[in-house]
Amino acid sequence: MKLPEKGMSRTDITNQLDNFKIDDLDWESGKVFGYVFDPGKEAMAVGKEAYMKFLTENALDFTSFPSLYKFEKMFNALPASFRERLLVEYTNSIF
């Protein structure tokens, strides 16, 4: 595959991404089991902001991005019972 000489416009990229999603389930309806969770507007805004702060960092090399190693250690330190409770609460909330 050869890269094109000129890239797509922002509008064309956005339109293509929207077209990719045409057959996706409406997860925001709250009736999609598994894989997605609507945490509410405020938590979603915080999550998006956090995601954007680390969009380009690569967790495959913690020597370059030690912040990601800190995240992994913090997550793995959560008790399994806490992670299980989150799953149960989420499952109960969609039924």
Backbone as JSON, one array per atom type, in Angstrom:
{
  "sequence": "MKLPEKGMSRTDITNQLDNFKIDDLDWESGKVFGYVFDPGKEAMAVGKEAYMKFLTENALDFTSFPSLYKFEKMFNALPASFRERLLVEYTNSIF",
  "N": [[0.83, -1.17, 0.0], [0.6, 2.14, -0.9], [1.26, 5.33, 0.41], [-0.89, 8.15, 0.07], [-0.24, 11.12, -1.87], [-1.37, 13.46, -0.93], [-3.11, 14.17, 2.03], [-6.34, 13.4, 3.55], [-9.06, 15.74, 4.04], [-10.0, 17.35, 7.12], [-12.79, 17.32, 7.45], [-13.52, 15.25, 5.66], [-12.27, 13.09, 6.92], [-13.65, 13.02, 9.37], [-16.25, 12.5, 8.42], [-15.83, 9.95, 7.29], [-15.17, 8.48, 9.59], [-17.59, 8.71, 10.98], [-19.2, 7.24, 9.23], [-18.08, 4.71, 9.56], [-19.15, 4.02, 12.01], [-21.82, 3.5, 11.63], [-23.21, 0.99, 11.87], [-22.85, 0.37, 14.5], [-23.83, -0.48, 17.85], [-26.13, 1.36, 19.91], [-24.74, 2.4, 22.49], [-25.17, 4.31, 24.42], [-27.78, 4.12, 25.12], [-27.98, 2.49, 27.24], [-28.56, -0.17, 27.13], [-26.78, -1.98, 26.13], [-25.02, -4.83, 26.59], [-22.09, -5.35, 28.28], [-18.69, -4.38, 27.6], [-19.03, -1.55, 27.34], [-19.74, 1.46, 29.17], [-21.7, 3.97, 30.57], [-20.67, 6.54, 32.33], [-21.81, 8.89, 33.15], [-22.19, 12.45, 32.55], [-20.24, 14.24, 33.73], [-18.16, 12.54, 34.69], [-17.53, 11.33, 32.26], [-16.51, 13.53, 30.86], [-14.19, 14.06, 32.36], [-12.85, 11.65, 31.94], [-12.41, 11.77, 29.14], [-10.75, 14.01, 29.01], [-8.52, 13.07, 30.45], [-7.79, 10.93, 28.79], [-7.03, 12.32, 26.46], [-4.78, 13.66, 27.41], [-2.91, 11.66, 27.45], [-2.83, 10.57, 24.94], [-0.8, 10.17, 23.03], [1.21, 8.79, 24.3], [3.05, 5.76, 24.85], [2.53, 2.7, 26.2], [4.2, 0.55, 25.98], [6.81, 1.02, 26.53], [7.99, 1.72, 29.41], [10.19, 3.1, 30.32], [10.38, 5.36, 28.83], [7.95, 6.55, 29.3], [7.22, 6.88, 32.25], [4.99, 7.61, 33.68], [2.86, 6.05, 32.79], [3.53, 3.58, 33.75], [3.14, 4.07, 36.45], [0.35, 4.35, 36.45], [-0.4, 1.73, 35.74], [0.59, 0.24, 37.92], [-0.96, 1.37, 39.96], [-3.57, 0.64, 39.19], [-3.38, -2.18, 39.23], [-3.01, -2.52, 41.89], [-5.46, -2.21, 43.01], [-7.91, -3.79, 44.95], [-9.12, -7.06, 44.15], [-11.72, -7.53, 44.9], [-12.85, -4.99, 44.81], [-12.73, -4.39, 42.06], [-14.43, -6.41, 41.18], [-16.83, -5.63, 42.43], [-17.37, -3.25, 41.05], [-17.96, -4.31, 38.52], [-20.25, -5.86, 39.11], [-22.05, -3.87, 40.01], [-22.26, -2.35, 37.67], [-23.37, -4.26, 35.92], [-25.84, -4.76, 37.18], [-26.99, -2.27, 36.85], [-27.75, -2.1, 34.22], [-29.89, -3.7, 33.77]],
  "CA": [[0.0, 0.0, 0.0], [1.36, 3.37, -1.01], [0.59, 6.47, 1.02], [-1.26, 9.16, -0.91], [0.56, 12.33, -1.89], [-2.06, 14.46, -0.13], [-4.02, 13.55, 2.97], [-7.76, 13.76, 3.53], [-9.42, 16.91, 4.83], [-10.58, 17.03, 8.43], [-14.2, 16.99, 7.23], [-13.59, 13.92, 5.05], [-11.9, 12.12, 7.95], [-14.77, 12.94, 10.3], [-17.34, 11.81, 7.73], [-15.5, 8.54, 7.17], [-15.29, 7.89, 10.92], [-19.03, 8.58, 11.25], [-19.69, 6.12, 8.42], [-17.63, 3.46, 10.18], [-19.97, 3.74, 13.19], [-23.24, 3.36, 11.27], [-23.8, -0.26, 12.35], [-22.55, 0.16, 15.92], [-24.95, -0.42, 18.78], [-26.3, 2.61, 20.65], [-24.34, 2.08, 23.86], [-25.68, 5.33, 25.33], [-29.14, 3.76, 25.51], [-27.89, 1.73, 28.49], [-29.05, -1.53, 26.92], [-25.74, -2.79, 25.51], [-24.38, -5.62, 27.64], [-20.65, -5.54, 28.19], [-17.75, -3.57, 26.82], [-19.21, -0.1, 27.44], [-20.39, 1.93, 30.38], [-21.92, 5.41, 30.58], [-20.45, 6.96, 33.71], [-22.43, 10.19, 33.38], [-21.54, 13.52, 31.79], [-19.04, 14.78, 34.37], [-17.1, 11.52, 34.67], [-17.13, 11.17, 30.87], [-15.66, 14.67, 30.52], [-12.9, 13.84, 33.01], [-12.21, 10.54, 31.22], [-11.94, 12.26, 27.84], [-9.6, 14.89, 29.25], [-7.39, 12.21, 30.81], [-7.39, 10.2, 27.58], [-6.32, 13.23, 25.56], [-3.46, 13.98, 27.98], [-1.99, 10.55, 27.22], [-3.15, 10.02, 23.62], [0.38, 9.8, 22.24], [2.16, 7.99, 25.07], [3.02, 4.34, 24.5], [2.8, 1.92, 27.41], [5.14, -0.55, 25.73], [8.14, 1.39, 27.02], [7.83, 2.5, 30.63], [11.33, 3.98, 30.57], [10.08, 6.62, 28.15], [6.72, 7.11, 29.86], [7.04, 6.29, 33.58], [3.64, 7.89, 34.19], [1.99, 4.92, 32.46], [3.87, 2.53, 34.7], [2.46, 4.43, 37.7], [-1.06, 4.0, 36.27], [-0.54, 0.28, 35.77], [0.78, -0.2, 39.3], [-2.11, 1.82, 40.74], [-4.71, -0.2, 38.83], [-3.15, -3.54, 39.7], [-3.06, -2.52, 43.36], [-6.86, -2.24, 43.44], [-8.32, -5.15, 45.37], [-9.99, -7.77, 43.21], [-13.11, -7.36, 45.36], [-13.31, -3.69, 44.32], [-12.97, -4.53, 40.62], [-15.63, -7.25, 41.04], [-17.98, -4.82, 42.81], [-17.66, -2.35, 39.93], [-18.6, -5.1, 37.48], [-21.6, -6.22, 39.56], [-22.87, -2.65, 40.0], [-22.54, -2.01, 36.28], [-24.29, -5.25, 35.37], [-27.15, -4.52, 37.77], [-27.54, -1.01, 36.39], [-28.27, -2.15, 32.83], [-31.06, -4.59, 33.69]],
  "C": [[0.88, 1.24, 0.0], [0.56, 4.51, -0.36], [0.26, 7.51, -0.05], [-0.36, 10.39, -0.81], [-0.04, 13.4, -0.97], [-3.05, 13.74, 0.78], [-5.45, 14.03, 2.81], [-8.0, 15.02, 4.36], [-9.99, 16.45, 6.17], [-12.04, 16.61, 8.29], [-14.35, 15.59, 6.64], [-13.25, 12.83, 6.07], [-13.06, 11.92, 8.92], [-15.95, 12.2, 9.67], [-17.07, 10.32, 7.61], [-15.62, 7.84, 8.52], [-16.76, 7.71, 11.3], [-19.63, 7.42, 10.46], [-19.27, 4.77, 9.0], [-18.57, 3.04, 11.31], [-21.44, 3.45, 12.88], [-23.89, 2.12, 11.86], [-23.51, -0.56, 13.81], [-23.82, 0.24, 16.75], [-24.97, 0.93, 19.5], [-26.01, 2.35, 22.12], [-24.91, 3.08, 24.86], [-27.12, 5.07, 25.77], [-29.15, 3.01, 26.84], [-28.32, 0.29, 28.35], [-28.03, -2.42, 26.19], [-25.0, -3.51, 26.62], [-22.89, -5.77, 27.35], [-19.95, -4.51, 27.35], [-17.87, -2.07, 26.99], [-19.95, 0.25, 28.72], [-20.52, 3.44, 30.29], [-21.78, 5.89, 32.02], [-21.15, 8.25, 34.09], [-21.59, 11.28, 32.74], [-20.23, 14.0, 32.42], [-17.89, 13.78, 34.33], [-16.62, 11.28, 33.24], [-16.19, 12.31, 30.44], [-14.26, 14.52, 31.12], [-12.14, 12.73, 32.28], [-11.65, 10.97, 29.88], [-10.71, 13.15, 28.0], [-8.35, 14.07, 29.59], [-6.87, 11.45, 29.59], [-6.57, 11.09, 26.65], [-4.94, 13.6, 26.09], [-2.43, 12.89, 27.66], [-2.2, 9.88, 25.87], [-1.91, 9.48, 22.91], [1.41, 8.98, 23.01], [1.96, 6.51, 24.78], [3.44, 3.52, 25.71], [3.74, 0.75, 27.19], [6.54, -0.24, 26.25], [7.99, 2.31, 28.23], [9.03, 3.38, 30.94], [11.14, 5.33, 29.9], [8.89, 7.33, 28.78], [6.45, 6.49, 31.23], [5.67, 6.57, 34.17], [2.71, 6.72, 33.92], [2.27, 3.73, 33.36], [3.19, 2.8, 36.05], [0.97, 4.07, 37.61], [-1.27, 2.49, 36.4], [-0.4, -0.25, 37.19], [-0.42, 0.18, 40.15], [-3.32, 0.94, 40.46], [-4.55, -1.6, 39.39], [-3.2, -3.64, 41.22], [-4.51, -2.52, 43.88], [-7.23, -3.66, 43.85], [-9.25, -5.77, 44.33], [-11.45, -7.59, 43.6], [-13.69, -6.03, 44.88], [-13.62, -3.76, 42.83], [-14.23, -5.36, 40.38], [-16.88, -6.46, 41.39], [-18.36, -3.85, 41.69], [-18.4, -3.09, 38.83], [-20.04, -5.45, 37.86], [-22.51, -5.01, 39.52], [-23.23, -2.25, 38.57], [-23.56, -2.97, 35.69], [-25.7, -5.04, 35.89], [-27.8, -3.25, 37.22], [-28.12, -1.08, 34.99], [-29.48, -3.05, 32.69], [-32.21, -4.04, 34.48]]
}
